[in-house]
């Protein structure tokens, strides 16, 4: 039926009006992409304001939770891209399926595996940390990642923590110093580093439920400094929450996120949950969580227990805002932070395209590894082992050939290649004869379960003894691995001793051959009752793609070891501070855990309680000999705003080039509050040719001597007498100097 002309005219008018409104609305939609050079803070913040103004509430909420295992939504109609993340403290993880933890099966996602962060920390080399971070950031950028989920800076409190290998040791100053250049290196590529796990996630056992009770002093002085440095000095763009509770509240949405992180420290980035660490819509909304990631979904069904849309910051969040239970301002703040991150990463027109598996990346990985390997013992100059004709070298141990980039939990990697220690030694040694046998076997690495060995252990033992008998030199390559209850995410170690019958095997080898060197592959300290059965010990860490070449560099003497331990090795487990107080201190009772050692973590405990460690924090030998002399400070008295200038000479009095790490510790004499005997406040890695001497200066702000004063909930510098200690390990001090603060 035809309509009268009058009605047709009205309809046409209505259509024209709607079209005009649509066009006008579209003109208000802001341009999302930045032009090259448009990167000022004011410009970006203005653009973010204009975007928030046109987002619907549904679009805002969609930005704050996962849409797949490793991505969060964008807003397609406005050109706001998705946010893509990857595990990667030591390398960019292989592609994972959209809705399952299985590998996606790509053929172009193999990467360079860099040494674990314990090795980086052991290098005591901040410049190398920047190179590490930059190379890793290039690989993440090439793989089109916006956020790299690392580095980890949780403190080494106990050698039983399965995840210690991912962190930077026991000392907050060392961790703070090393994490900043790592972050800057990553983010130079337009990829956000994500410092983790905030906070007090210092064990894996019961990590998803344990409630940590710790003093404010220990919190601020030991467990938070590296996070603070990451935020205020590294300008990190994202941060990950932790699984555990702190004083009864889950840390992923804890009041300290707003109070300490976002207010006191001025963090302007994004807080991301650890996967599945969210527990409350209200707390997530109110207490600082910005993007909720998780594990509980297959992406297919619509059941409330198993879909992204029913995460705490998804439909429940949307419903609470619509009902007036929560303010829309809360989601606006989260969206503002997310958009800020997007402009720093995927919408940053100035970022490069990235690189993958380059020669430069492999060289950085090798350099970090050689710089971080620690020579613990070298009786009769066992190391280096010369490559000469007629020499028979027995390489014994499963870790000589075991893949160490697989397993370990979320730090698992898929490298383009991994040079095993055996392969590296065979490549380097052209004259000596190398014979390998396993000696022992463990099962394959798997997450959350222990797989049995498949070979006969007695037969492996017998063969190893036979091979050792015929050798001139035995290199035993053992330690831990990346399996469950070893160095792995998901749970802690169950025993402090070497696993898989290695101690028995070492004793057996020693009976037939006294010329034994141990290449200890771990991310943790181990018990060493067998130490007298070896002539040399190298702590080699998990070294990634270039592991074998780096180990061969050190064993052969092509490189001179210069690594220093980033944590203490106790002689027995109860010598460790956390373990000395019993189960209430570690691992807790399944509900609560009390950090009874308080601020006396690591060497602070050993020094203050006068307990001799097996190997001290900061300890590490060299193939050369060094002398630290002419140590002076520029004044005898200082004020609060002064800097302490320490000058000294370092001489290489050995026969080959090498590096020494000079360490400066400071302690308060007769403090009015409990203090450690001394604390690391400065260090310098000095490279010297043989016969060389260099003058070195280490500058320390007097403000670094502050303690956290619980009476005023702030930092205080105590006046009075102090002692400055200079040495090359926490227990090897060559000079002690008295000074006064007034």
Secondary structure, 3 states (H helix, E strand, C coil): CCCCHHHHHHHHHHHHHHHHHHHHHHHHCCCCCCCCCCCCHHHHHHHHHHHHHHCCHHHHHHCCEEEECCEECCEHHHCECCEEEEECCCCCCCCECCCCCCECCCCCCCECCCCCHHHHHHHCCHHHHHHHHHHHHHHHHHCCCCEEECCECCCCCCCCCCCHHHCCCCCHHHHHHHHHHHHHHHHCCCCEEEEEEECCCCCCCCCCCCEEECCHHHHHHHHCHHHHHHHHCCCCCEEEECCCEECCEEHHHCHHHHHHHHHHCCCCCEEECCCCCCCCHHHHHHCCCCEECCCCCCCCCCCCCCCHHHCCCCHHHHHHHHCCCCCHHHHHHHHHHHHHHHHHCCCCCCCCCCCCCCHHHHHHHHHHHHHHCEEEEEHHHCCCCCCCCCCEEEEECHHHCCCCCCCCCCCCCCECCCCCHHHHHHHHCCCCEEEEECCCCCCCCCCCCCCCCCCCHHHHHHHHHHHHHHCCEEEEEEECCCCCCCCCCCCCCCCCCCCCCHHHHHHHHHHHCCCEEEEEECCCCCCCCCHHHCCEEEECCCCHHHHHHHHHHHHHCCCCCCCCCCCCECCCHHHCHHHHCCCCCCCCCCCEEECCCCCCCCHHHHHHHCCCCCECCCCCECCCCEEEEEEEECCCEECCCCEEEEEEEEEECCCCCEEEEEEEEEEECCCCCCCCCCEEEEEEEEEECCCCEEEEEEEEEHHHHCEEECCCCEEECCCEEEEEEEEEECCEEEEEEEEEEC
